[in-house]
Amino acid sequence: MLSDAVLSELARRPLSVNADREHAVRHAEIRRLALAVRDGGRALQDNRAQLQQSVTDMAPGLTERRGIGPVTAAQAVVSFSHVNRCRNEAAFASLSGTSPLEASSGRIVGSVGAARALNSALRIIAMVRMRCCPRTKAYVAAAPPKARPAERSAAASSATSPASSTEPSPRP
């Protein structure tokens, strides 16, 4: 990642006196991109600070928990929306798409009408915690193999993909 100092240096770099048109265009584009990246980074930092303050006002202490940053906390607060929306853990699991449902095939799937953004935020929190939280690491290690998500290889995914099939599909 480029620091503010490097981006500012790129933006300040003078154009050579002997520069041809191609070099001048390249120089102008480097300057424009450096300023855009620097200004975008600053705006993102300001936005994150405002988001942190809003989340702290609405749910004090939430972002102090390991793995929960201002963006994922804000998504949880927005999805939760009001105090009586989730009367118990099962209602929250249904809202977030983490409650297991049995499909007609017998496979366990997530809730179809769930808030996908909340589910994504919870997944990010879980992934961060699995990487850096000792309690979560121990929990995952102790889980029976069937409870862990199965990893599919790219070969297995492409072998079952309808796009990779060379035979025409049977018509009913």
C-alpha positions as CSV (number, residue, x, y, z in Angstrom):
1,M,0.0,0.0,0.0
2,L,1.3,3.4,-0.9
3,S,1.7,5.9,2.0
4,D,0.5,9.5,1.9
5,A,4.1,10.6,1.6
6,V,4.7,8.5,-1.5
7,L,1.5,9.5,-3.2
8,S,2.2,13.2,-2.5
9,E,5.7,12.8,-3.9
10,L,4.3,11.2,-7.0
11,A,1.9,14.1,-7.4
12,R,4.6,16.7,-6.9
13,R,7.1,15.2,-9.2
14,P,8.0,17.7,-12.0
15,L,7.6,16.9,-15.6
16,S,10.9,16.7,-17.5
17,V,11.8,19.6,-19.8
18,N,12.5,17.1,-22.6
19,A,9.3,15.2,-22.2
20,D,7.5,14.2,-25.4
21,R,3.7,14.1,-25.6
22,E,3.5,10.4,-24.5
23,H,5.6,11.1,-21.4
24,A,3.6,14.2,-20.5
25,V,0.3,12.2,-20.7
26,R,1.7,9.4,-18.6
27,H,3.0,12.0,-16.1
28,A,-0.4,13.7,-15.9
29,E,-2.1,10.4,-15.4
30,I,0.3,9.3,-12.6
31,R,-0.3,12.6,-10.9
32,R,-4.1,12.4,-11.3
33,L,-4.2,8.8,-9.9
34,A,-1.8,9.6,-7.0
35,L,-4.0,12.4,-5.9
36,A,-7.2,10.4,-6.3
37,V,-5.8,7.5,-4.3
38,R,-4.5,9.8,-1.6
39,D,-7.8,11.8,-1.4
40,G,-9.9,8.6,-1.5
41,G,-7.8,7.1,1.4
42,R,-8.3,10.2,3.5
43,A,-12.1,10.2,2.8
44,L,-12.2,6.5,3.7
45,Q,-10.4,7.2,7.0
46,D,-12.9,10.0,7.8
47,N,-15.8,7.8,6.9
48,R,-14.5,5.0,9.1
49,A,-14.1,7.4,12.0
50,Q,-17.7,8.7,11.6
51,L,-19.0,5.2,11.3
52,Q,-17.0,4.2,14.5
53,Q,-18.6,7.1,16.4
54,S,-22.1,6.2,15.2
55,V,-21.7,2.5,16.1
56,T,-20.3,3.5,19.5
57,D,-23.3,5.7,20.2
58,M,-25.8,3.0,19.2
59,A,-24.1,-0.1,20.5
60,P,-21.4,0.8,23.1
61,G,-18.6,-1.7,23.4
62,L,-19.5,-3.7,20.2
63,T,-16.3,-2.8,18.3
64,E,-14.2,-3.5,21.3
65,R,-14.9,-7.2,20.8
66,R,-12.3,-9.1,18.8
67,G,-13.0,-9.3,15.1
68,I,-15.7,-6.7,15.0
69,G,-14.7,-3.5,13.2
70,P,-16.8,-0.4,12.5
71,V,-18.1,-1.7,9.1
72,T,-19.2,-5.1,10.3
73,A,-20.6,-3.6,13.5
74,A,-22.6,-1.0,11.5
75,Q,-24.0,-3.7,9.3
76,A,-25.2,-5.7,12.4
77,V,-26.7,-2.6,14.0
78,V,-28.5,-1.7,10.7
79,S,-29.8,-5.2,10.1
80,F,-31.0,-5.5,13.7
81,S,-32.8,-2.2,13.3
82,H,-34.8,-2.1,16.5
83,V,-34.9,-3.8,19.9
84,N,-37.9,-6.1,19.3
85,R,-36.9,-7.3,15.9
86,C,-35.1,-10.4,17.2
87,R,-36.8,-11.8,20.2
88,N,-34.3,-14.7,20.6
89,E,-31.2,-16.3,19.1
90,A,-33.3,-18.3,16.6
91,A,-34.9,-15.2,15.2
92,F,-31.5,-13.6,14.8
93,A,-30.1,-16.7,13.1
94,S,-33.1,-16.7,10.7
95,L,-32.5,-13.0,10.0
96,S,-28.8,-13.5,9.3
97,G,-29.2,-16.6,7.2
98,T,-27.3,-18.8,9.7
99,S,-30.2,-21.0,10.8
100,P,-29.9,-24.4,9.2
101,L,-32.9,-25.4,7.0
102,E,-33.2,-28.8,5.3
103,A,-33.7,-28.5,1.6
104,S,-35.8,-31.0,-0.4
105,S,-32.6,-32.7,-1.4
106,G,-31.9,-33.4,2.3
107,R,-28.9,-31.0,2.3
108,I,-28.7,-28.3,5.0
109,V,-28.9,-24.8,3.6
110,G,-29.1,-21.3,5.0
111,S,-32.3,-19.2,5.2
112,V,-33.3,-18.0,1.7
113,G,-34.9,-14.7,2.8
114,A,-32.0,-13.7,5.0
115,A,-30.2,-10.3,5.1
116,R,-27.2,-11.2,2.9
117,A,-25.2,-8.2,4.0
118,L,-25.6,-9.3,7.7
119,N,-24.6,-12.8,6.7
120,S,-21.5,-11.4,5.0
121,A,-20.6,-9.3,8.0
122,L,-20.9,-12.3,10.3
123,R,-18.8,-14.4,8.0
124,I,-16.0,-11.7,8.1
125,I,-16.2,-11.6,11.9
126,A,-16.0,-15.4,12.1
127,M,-13.0,-15.5,9.6
128,V,-11.1,-12.8,11.6
129,R,-11.8,-14.6,14.9
130,M,-10.7,-18.0,13.5
131,R,-7.4,-16.4,12.5
132,C,-6.6,-14.5,15.7
133,C,-8.9,-15.4,18.6
134,P,-7.6,-18.3,20.8
135,R,-11.1,-19.3,22.0
136,T,-12.5,-19.4,18.5
137,K,-9.5,-21.4,17.2
138,A,-10.0,-23.9,20.0
139,Y,-13.8,-24.1,19.2
140,V,-13.1,-24.7,15.5
141,A,-10.4,-27.3,16.3
142,A,-12.8,-29.2,18.6
143,A,-15.7,-29.2,16.2
144,P,-16.4,-32.6,14.6
145,P,-15.3,-32.8,11.0
146,K,-18.8,-33.0,9.7
147,A,-19.6,-29.6,11.3
148,R,-16.7,-27.9,9.5
149,P,-17.4,-26.5,6.1
150,A,-16.2,-28.8,3.3
151,E,-13.7,-27.3,1.0
152,R,-14.2,-28.1,-2.7
153,S,-11.4,-28.2,-5.1
154,A,-11.6,-26.2,-8.3
155,A,-11.5,-29.5,-10.2
156,A,-14.5,-30.8,-8.3
157,S,-16.4,-27.5,-8.9
158,S,-15.7,-27.4,-12.6
159,A,-16.4,-31.1,-13.1
160,T,-19.9,-30.7,-11.8
161,S,-20.6,-27.4,-13.5
162,P,-23.2,-27.5,-16.3
163,A,-21.0,-25.2,-18.4
164,S,-18.2,-27.8,-18.5
165,S,-20.5,-30.6,-19.7
166,T,-20.1,-31.6,-23.4
167,E,-23.3,-33.6,-23.5
168,P,-26.6,-32.0,-24.1
169,S,-28.8,-32.0,-21.0
170,P,-31.8,-34.4,-21.3
171,R,-35.1,-32.7,-21.9
172,P,-38.1,-33.7,-19.8
